[in-house]
Amino acid sequence: MASLLPKNTPVRRIFDTLTQPRPQLKKRFPLDVDAETLSSLIEAASRFDLKTEELASHWLAEKAAEYQLQVQLEKTWESLTPKEQSVVGRFCAGYEEPDIAPAEDIQQATVRRHLSKAMAKFEVKKRAHLRHLLRNWDFSNYDR
């Protein structure tokens, strides 16, 4: 996945934090979890040959980084113009320039320009990277 992300971008920096070893915190942060969650955590820690606390800390850090990434993506999405959002939405829903242009009542060159501007705002250089970043978003309202 790291090879898909361009270097020196906010998205890449967040991804890199997920793959770096976590320093041990000096202060404990106890969590209350239900019995089923605790049982799953103990089982997973055993499978990975880790202490339960280490695995819980790693999973929590991973989810926090995922949350930070989503917040950053949402802020970037909000910075797009309505037309850029619409074009990107259709693109991420699986449509290509020849399909998007008539649906948006614009020329294909204008579709390319909107995609290029959006890619610059998301700090990606390839369209595949843009689709990958937004792969978990629901773009079904951009279907025909």
BELUR-V89737 format. One record per backbone hydrogen bond with DSSP energy under -1.0 kcal/mol. CO is the residue of the C=O (numbers start at 1). NH is the residue of the N-H. E is the energy in kcal/mol with one decimal. If there is no record, write none. Layout:
BEGIN
co={CO:CO}
nh={NH:NH}
e={E:E}
END
This chain:
BEGIN
co={1:9:10:11:12:13:14:15:34:35:36:37:38:39:40:41:42:43:44:45:51:52:53:54:55:56:57:58:59:60:61:62:63:64:65:66:67:68:69:70:71:72:73:74:77:81:82:83:84:85:86:87:88:89:90:91:96:96:97:99:100:101:107:108:109:110:111:112:113:114:115:116:117:118:119:126:127:128:129:130:132:134:139:140}
nh={4:13:14:15:16:17:18:19:38:39:40:41:42:43:44:45:46:47:48:50:55:56:57:58:59:60:61:62:63:64:65:66:67:68:69:70:71:72:73:74:75:76:77:78:80:85:86:87:88:89:90:91:92:93:95:94:99:100:101:103:104:106:111:112:113:114:115:116:117:118:119:120:121:122:124:130:131:132:133:134:135:137:142:143}
e={-1.7:-2.6:-2.2:-2.3:-3.0:-1.6:-1.1:-1.0:-2.5:-2.5:-2.2:-2.4:-2.6:-2.4:-2.6:-2.5:-2.1:-2.1:-2.0:-2.9:-2.3:-2.6:-2.5:-2.4:-3.0:-2.4:-2.4:-2.5:-2.4:-2.4:-2.2:-2.3:-2.4:-2.4:-2.4:-2.3:-2.5:-2.4:-2.6:-2.7:-2.3:-2.3:-2.8:-2.4:-1.4:-2.7:-2.2:-2.6:-2.9:-2.9:-2.2:-2.5:-3.2:-1.2:-2.3:-1.5:-1.4:-2.4:-2.6:-1.1:-2.1:-2.5:-1.7:-2.5:-2.1:-2.6:-2.6:-2.7:-2.5:-2.3:-2.8:-2.1:-2.0:-2.3:-2.5:-1.4:-2.5:-2.3:-2.6:-1.7:-1.3:-1.8:-2.1:-1.6}
END
